């Protein structure tokens, strides 16, 4: 291999390693085996790099090599004799272990070759025909609970890709096959993320009385509290969050504690209790970093940054926000990238850099539109209207504000996210109203 080709190979492997490991984990359902498969795949890539580098799509070539390595490993004598199970599994990207277990069950419900089809279809966007083959196989088996697990897993994979409408459809199909409270809880989570707050709340209320697992109950209470926050019922949101926090503390679940502390910080921020919000935000960040959850650490950074901006200390968190943006990009999390972009827009607004603010906010809007999330789009449009007004584009600012009003869901009532005159955007609007 020539020196230049070697450098190309090293750069390709370095840049694609997170993607290759994530794909291998979805195939293997075990991090140690996933790392072995990745090692085999990148060795094969090295041997055949002269051919790989000239392929029309090098990523597709690498994906094929990885899939073949997985299927070959499953056929090996070692794989048939040795099974380490999940003893050393690392935390998944999911919100908590309930979601991770649901996904593992769904993917393990089918043989390795069909599992590969599902992962390639829903994580790599291959042809829909291959997915139909896998689903038809589950239907022919006549195993409705197994089919429900498969459909629930497909819903989770779509939610991971921020394709929320499709995720909701799969979850509902799964519930038609088999009424499972965990699946209903996952459905409520996606409904809330999409902004269907009343539907999310009623779905959680349906499932709470039948939940028996303490961790699932804690997660349901937490989700219910966050929905109440978006509906504007801050006292109930705080009470529900504190109940979930106590449950996670009793379970000794530091990751769950971090998630709930972040939410309590958001409640305090909505109430204008910024010192309390900062305290909870810092504790959430500590817990999530200790748990090794890179993605939720990003969300904790973003939440704390919003508090610091309101405290006039936004520049302190600029480096962490930029790092968070890179992490979202690396992990292909569009929702997180949009949140961080919006927060960077707020930071630039507070610093008087209106052109930069408008740039960040427009990029966030592109994400919200592609994800079809009208609640978040409405909030970002209001921020954009403030930035445009501050820059002197009064007519465009008014049109943007009217657009925000039109797409605001009727059941979203958070005071800190409402009309100018309330919260951060309102303060900025008053500050720059003379321009």
Phi, psi and omega in degrees: 000130179292160182301317180296320178294321179298318179296320177298316180299312181300316180294320179298312182296319180299315184285332184261356186302314178301319180294316180297319181292320179296316179296317180295323179294318178298326178286315188272330185063027179202125187294322181294316178292325178299316179297324177296317180295318178298318180299316177298317183294315183288335173293316177297321177298319180298314182297322185250026186297325179301324177281318184297318185293341179261002179293154178299325181223101184294324178299317179296321178299313180296322179297319179295317178299317180296316181296318178295323178296320178296311182294324177293321178295324179293333181273348186290156179298322180300316182294328180286336186259334187240130177220113182273347180065215186251018186305324185248020180302138174270163180300138177280175180284356186291167183295323174203181188293335179301314179295316181300318179296318180300319180292315180299318179298318182295316182287328179282350180288350180236157178296163184306317183295319178289326176298320178299320178299314182297314181296316180295322181292311191266344176255336183241002175058046173278188189294148181288338181299320180296322178295320179300323178299315182294317180295319180297325178298318179295321180293320181296330181291342178070017182262093185294318175299321178294320178295322179297318177298318179298313180295322177296320177297320177296322177298317179295318179298320177294321177297322177299330179271006182064026175262077195289323180299317179292323178299315180299318180298316179294318179299319180292323175297320179298319181291331175293327179283320185201120180287108183235123184297328179294319177297319179295325177293320176297320177299316179299320180298316181290322177300317178295319180296326180283345179102005176275075193291316180297318179294321179297316182295315181294326179292318177296317180297329177292322189270334185304315183296339184258357179284137179241333180288124184302324180291320178294322178297316179299318180294320179295317178298320179295313179298321179296319180297319181291327176293319177297325176300311181295332178279355175092007179266080187294316179301317179293323179296318180293318180296317179295321179295319179294326176294317178295321179299315179299322180294315179294323178295320179295326178283348184070030184262094181295327179295313177298321177301317179297318179299316183288322178298323175301317181293320178298322176299322178295321177298312179300319179297319179297329179275356181084011180268077192291322179296317177295321179297319180295319180299313180294322180296319179294320179292321177298317180298318179297314182296316184288326174294319179296327180282349179077020181269097184298318187289313180290338171297321176301314181295325177292320176300315181297317180295316179294324179299321179297325177292313182299323178298317180291335177275359183079020183239030186298325183297337179297330187255002181304312181301320180292324177295319179294321175295320178298322179297317178297320180297316178300319179295315180297323184267005176056044180255096183293321180299312180297319179298320179295318178299314182293320177300316179297319180293321174298324175298318177297320180297316179294323175300312182296333181269358179080013179263081191289323180297315178296321179299314181298321179298313179297316183293322178293323177293322176297318179299322178302319179293312182300321179293319180292330179270354179060046181251093188289326180299311181290328177296318180298317181295318181289325176299322178295318176299318180296321178300320178297316181296319179295319178296319180295331180276353178097003180271071189297315183296315179294324179297317180294318179296320179294320178297319179295322177296320178299318181296322182292324185262004178288123176301143184293336186261010178262119189228025179295123184296326182282357181237024186254212189295157174307144187105345178237131173074198189297310183298322179295319178297319179293322180300318178293322183297321186252016185294341181278349185276000000 
